[in-house]
């Protein structure tokens, strides 16, 4: 059975290698402003999923995905030579959805804040339609009794 600590250490090393290679060696003009956010390695150390984000629009993301697909073999050989393990894991690149999710959560939180402020504003001049406390209390029951 493979030690998960070894897989985590290998993932961290792969992340550093791929990020430095993308920064210094890969000179594809389609490669946008890319950040490697995470690497996950399977338990058998045969596959590595590399998650990345790209600054820009949809066109920048598509071009970066194409550049990564064309540089996949070169990156894998570099990872294999620097890791020094018997079998080099295959690299699969996935666009990380964290920025879009964070933006959606920010919008939802902002909308909730706006609605809370509106409710607070409506509550300022409000008063009860009947008694402020319509429930009977033990002291009231003794006086009625």
N, C-alpha and C positions, 0 to 999 in steps of 0.2 A: 504494500500500500504506500502511496506517495505521501510524503509529509506536506501538509498544506503550508507550513512555514517556508518550505523550499519553493513552492509555487509562488507564494507572495514575494519572496526575495527575487526570484527569476522575473516576475512581472515588473517589479521596480527597476531591475537592471535593463530589461527590454525597453521600458518607457524612456529611460535616460539615453539609451543608444539610439532609438528611433528619433527622439527629439533632437539630439545633437546632429544626427545625419541629415535630417530635414533642414536644419538651420545652416549647416556648413557645406555639405556635399551635394545634395540634390539641388540642381540649378534649373529646374523646369519652370518656365515662365507662367505656366498655368497654376502653379502652386501659390495659393494665397497666403494671407497672414493666418497661419495655422498654429494651434496649441494642442499638444497631446495631453488629454485630461486623465486618461486611465488606461491601464492594460490589465486584462484578465487572462490567466493561463488555466487551461483545463487541468484536471487532476493528474492525467498521464503525461503532462508537459508537452503534448504534441501540437496544440493549437493555441495561438495567442490572439485575443481580440483587442485591437487597438482602437480606443475611442478618442475622437478629436473634435475640436470646434474650429470654425472658420469665421473670421471677422468679415462681414460683407453680406451681400444679398444671395439670392438663390443661384444666380449665374456663377458667383465666386465659389459657392459650395460645389456646384457641378464640375467646374473646372478643376478644383482641388481634388475631388474624388477621382477624376480621370487621371490626374497627375500621380496620385497615390497608387492607382491601379497599375500604371506603367512602371512605377519605381518599386513595386512590391518585391520583385525578384532580387534586385540590388540590395534593398533593405534587409531582406531575409538572409542573404549571404553575409552581409556585414554583421548582423546579429549573431549568426552562427559562428563566424570567426572570432568575435569578441567574447562570446559566452564560453566557448570551449567545452560544450557538452556533446554527448554522442549524437543525439538527434536534434536538429534545429526545428523549433516549432514553426508551423505555417502562420503567416500573418494575415489577418482579416481586418480591414479598416471599416469602422462604423462612425457615422456622424453622431455626435453626442447631442441628446435632446435637452440637456440641462439648461442652456440659456433660454430656450423657448418656454420650458416649464417654469423657470424663474420669472420670466416676463408675465406669463399667465397668472401666476400667484401674486405678483406685484399689482397687476390690474385688479384682481379680486379683492385684495386687501385695501386698495385705494377706494374701490367702490363701497366696500363695507364701512370704511371710515367716513365717506361722504354721507351714506345713509344714517349712520349713527349721529353725525352732526345735525342732520335734518330732523331726526327724532328728538334730539335734545332741544333744538330750537322750538319745535312744536310743543314740547313739554313745559317750556318756561311759563307760559301764561295759562296753562291748563289748571283746572280745579275739579274736584270730585263732583259728580252729578248729584249725589246724595250725601250722606254723612261720610266724613273722612275715614271713620272706622265703623263699619256697619255690624260688626260682630258683638255679641253679648260677652260681658266680662263678669267674673264672680261678684264684684262689688255691685254691679247693676242688678244682678239677680236678687241679692239680699235687700236692696231698696224696693224692688217691685213686690217682693214676697209678703 
